Amino acid sequence: MAVNYREIDKSHVWHPLFQHQSLNDSDLTVFKSADGCIIVDDEGKEYLDAYSALWNVNVGYGRQEIVNAVYDQMKELPYYPHSQINVPATQLAEKLASVLPGDLNHVYFCNSGSEANETAIKIARQYGKLTYPDQNRYKIISRYQGYHGFTFGAMSATGQVVRRKAFEPLVPGFHHAHPPYCHRCPLGLEYPSCNVACVEEIERMIRAEGAETVIAVIAEPIIGGGGIIDPPDDYFPRLREICDDYGLLLILDEVITGFGRTGKMFACEHWDVQPDIMTMAKGLTSGYLPLGACVTSTEVFNTFLGSPEEKREFSQVCTYGGHPAACAAGVANLEILQTERLWENAEKVGKYLFDKLSTLKSMPIVSDVRGKGLMIAVELCEADGSRLKTKKTNKISGQLKENGLIVGKIGHAIEEDENILHIAPPLILSEVEADTIHDILRDVLLKQ
Ligand SMILES: Cc1ncc(COP(=O)(O)O)c(C=O)c1O
């Protein structure tokens, strides 16, 4: 008799962000296999995965090179802590330093995006104590709608209020500015006459808090889960300037945007802005194994140097940080990205898909299409232009899945109706597959 995995799952598994009572009315899908951009469920039904699983399978499914690299490494040395050297971690760190902008060249490995941001926050706080011993710099500014992870520090930086409420009070010292969400500007202004007031707000916050109490700003170059919010081109250059003026570290969270997603290897390259610290995960291994990293500039790294008696070293250990098998996956993944120049495909096919999806704006239910590369939002609205009701958006995403297309959507992020579809397919997407995404989406929207 076939094993009923749904029943076992229902009895024993607790899924993320999920109301288990709804399993009385509908089932979750059992996914069994995948290749390229296509995933297959236990009944053999195929879906075009236009969400790269969870924004992360950048090189696509079924990459034997990554499987082989992990297998070989597991046979040779499955694990040893990163208190000593292992070869794949060293190779991956060197490779990262060679592709990262500027002097981002010191890599601290961990297991996830949350841990990478947790690490960045702690590096920033310790850097504050070391660099400004006569001040009390610990505060960090982030943005509403931004997401940085589920651990307490990263969640405190997160600006998705719905995800935070149940766990408050959070870590002290985190302050949130409004995001550069031009389509529904939270400040009620319009670009460019606004003079990018949302970034100037960050400077005002620094002054109001007292610069001698603030150590960093953390931001996603393009807000991902909070609705794919890509800033005007002058936002990040100005933010860099503000951080420099007040002696703050700029932490860029490239967990989603890194490794080709937006049409550049890293999204900060769109504006020629180098952060002091960059965090990454997802596309670092394309999800084949868990791995995160926090990379700092030479200046940040050197701040932690000193004699043992001074105790300046970064005060954190992570058992599985730099795991040899995960790093071997990372090396093989990066080789694929570089050999196939997948960021270029993301730019080319992304533009093709963006242009096609933009034609949907002629439909009354689509209020905006935005994004960069293969990171595209389709924002839905009611007839009066207000946000489409959450229930209707959820229904549409369900219908897309029934029709063989998986997309993401904003969820558990904002108090208002959640009305934004996220399209972020693997970076190997072809134009034919882009047509399929457009056609299924158009047909489902036409029926609303
Ligand atoms: C921008 C960003 N940062 C951090 C995280 C947290 O990563 P993880 O889920 O691997 O902890 C995510 C996860 O989606 C993310 O989108």
The ligand as an ORCA input file, in Angstrom:
! r2SCAN-3c Opt
* xyz 0 1
  C      15.944     39.741      2.195
  C      15.965     38.578      3.122
  N      16.813     38.584      4.151
  C      16.881     37.553      5.012
  C      16.065     36.452      4.878
  C      16.148     35.329      5.855
  O      16.704     34.221      5.262
  P      16.476     32.749      5.865
  O      15.038     32.407      5.629
  O      17.435     31.909      5.071
  O      16.817     32.797      7.296
  C      15.169     36.393      3.799
  C      14.296     35.228      3.626
  O      13.419     35.187      2.802
  C      15.102     37.493      2.910
  O      14.237     37.516      1.907
*
